[in-house]
Amino acid sequence: MQLGFRGKRGAANIAINPANGDIVPDSGTLGATLFFYPFHYSLLVRVWNVGLWVVGAAAMAMLVLSISGVIIRTRIFEDFFTYRPNGTLLRGSFDLHAVIGVVVLPFLLAIPFSGLVIFSALSGKGRRFL
């Protein structure tokens, strides 16, 4: 459980064990959150928000390529539901490739879409970044 308060020295948070009420000691580190979180959406490039725009452009490209790949390869769903028990090894590997492609497709669409939602929220009018 987290307890937050403001005092004369500023704001502070204390972690409390809810089972017995003891104060949990501070770990003394932020767990690399000052690296991974900003790197995820801005590549740690903060000059004129170039990193944010590069990540936004990459997310848009990935979303467009994923959707156009589905449109170009419309037989992927037909191949997904086709079972060939007496096929060759090459045909079996193609079937496995089609199954994996269909299974990961929702993730390949959700990841760039969520990135674009974050990009649009951070690049709104009059907003300042980090």
C-alpha positions as CSV (number, residue, x, y, z in Angstrom):
1,M,0.0,0.0,0.0
2,Q,1.3,3.5,-0.8
3,L,0.8,6.5,1.5
4,G,1.5,9.8,-0.1
5,F,1.7,13.1,1.7
6,R,3.0,16.7,1.4
7,G,5.1,18.3,4.1
8,K,7.4,21.3,4.6
9,R,10.1,19.5,2.6
10,G,7.8,18.6,-0.3
11,A,5.9,15.5,-1.3
12,A,6.8,12.0,-0.2
13,N,5.5,8.4,-0.5
14,I,5.8,5.6,2.0
15,A,5.2,2.0,1.3
16,I,3.3,0.1,4.0
17,N,2.8,-3.6,4.3
18,P,-1.0,-4.0,4.5
19,A,-0.7,-7.4,6.3
20,N,1.0,-6.1,9.4
21,G,1.2,-2.3,9.0
22,D,5.0,-2.2,8.9
23,I,6.8,0.4,6.8
24,V,8.6,-1.2,3.9
25,P,12.1,0.2,3.5
26,D,12.9,2.1,0.3
27,S,14.8,0.1,-2.3
28,G,17.0,3.1,-3.0
29,T,16.6,2.8,-6.8
30,L,14.1,3.6,-9.4
31,G,14.7,0.3,-11.2
32,A,16.0,1.8,-14.5
33,T,12.7,3.7,-15.0
34,L,14.7,6.8,-16.0
35,F,16.1,4.8,-18.9
36,F,13.5,2.3,-20.2
37,Y,10.3,4.4,-19.9
38,P,11.7,7.5,-21.8
39,F,13.5,5.3,-24.3
40,H,10.3,3.4,-25.1
41,Y,8.6,6.5,-26.5
42,S,11.3,9.0,-27.3
43,L,14.6,7.1,-27.9
44,L,16.1,9.4,-25.3
45,V,16.3,12.1,-28.0
46,R,14.8,15.2,-26.5
47,V,16.1,17.9,-28.8
48,W,13.0,19.3,-30.5
49,N,11.2,16.1,-29.7
50,V,12.9,14.3,-32.6
51,G,12.8,11.0,-30.8
52,L,9.0,11.2,-30.2
53,W,8.4,12.0,-33.9
54,V,10.7,9.1,-35.1
55,V,8.9,6.6,-32.8
56,G,5.5,8.0,-34.1
57,A,6.6,7.6,-37.7
58,A,7.8,4.1,-37.1
59,A,4.5,3.2,-35.4
60,M,2.6,4.6,-38.3
61,A,4.7,2.7,-40.8
62,M,4.3,-0.5,-38.9
63,L,0.5,-0.1,-38.7
64,V,0.2,0.7,-42.4
65,L,2.5,-2.2,-43.4
66,S,0.6,-4.6,-41.2
67,I,-2.8,-3.6,-42.6
68,S,-1.6,-3.6,-46.2
69,G,0.0,-7.0,-45.7
70,V,-3.3,-8.4,-44.6
71,I,-5.0,-6.8,-47.6
72,I,-2.4,-8.1,-50.0
73,R,-2.4,-11.6,-48.5
74,T,-6.1,-12.2,-48.2
75,R,-5.6,-15.9,-48.5
76,I,-3.9,-16.0,-45.1
77,F,-7.1,-16.7,-43.3
78,E,-8.0,-19.5,-45.8
79,D,-4.6,-21.0,-45.3
80,F,-5.0,-20.7,-41.5
81,F,-8.1,-23.0,-41.5
82,T,-6.7,-25.5,-44.1
83,Y,-5.3,-28.7,-42.6
84,R,-3.2,-31.0,-44.9
85,P,-2.3,-34.1,-42.9
86,N,-0.6,-35.9,-45.9
87,G,1.4,-32.9,-47.1
88,T,5.1,-32.6,-47.6
89,L,7.5,-31.0,-45.1
90,L,7.6,-27.8,-47.2
91,R,3.8,-27.6,-47.2
92,G,3.7,-28.3,-43.4
93,S,6.3,-25.5,-42.8
94,F,4.1,-23.1,-44.9
95,D,1.1,-24.1,-42.9
96,L,3.0,-23.4,-39.7
97,H,4.1,-20.1,-41.1
98,A,0.5,-19.2,-41.9
99,V,-0.7,-20.2,-38.4
100,I,1.9,-18.2,-36.6
101,G,1.2,-15.2,-38.9
102,V,-2.5,-15.2,-38.0
103,V,-1.9,-15.8,-34.3
104,V,0.5,-12.8,-33.9
105,L,-1.6,-10.5,-36.1
106,P,-3.6,-8.9,-33.3
107,F,-0.4,-8.1,-31.5
108,L,1.1,-6.6,-34.7
109,L,-1.9,-4.3,-35.0
110,A,-2.3,-3.4,-31.3
111,I,1.3,-2.5,-30.6
112,P,1.6,0.3,-33.2
113,F,-1.9,1.5,-32.6
114,S,-1.2,1.9,-28.9
115,G,2.0,3.7,-29.8
116,L,0.1,6.1,-32.0
117,V,-2.4,6.8,-29.2
118,I,0.5,7.7,-26.9
119,F,2.1,9.8,-29.6
120,S,-1.1,11.7,-30.3
121,A,-1.6,12.3,-26.5
122,L,2.0,13.6,-26.1
123,S,2.0,15.7,-29.3
124,G,-1.2,17.6,-28.6
125,K,-1.4,21.4,-29.1
126,G,0.4,23.4,-26.5
127,R,1.9,20.5,-24.6
128,R,5.5,20.3,-23.5
129,F,7.3,17.0,-23.3
130,L,9.6,16.0,-20.4
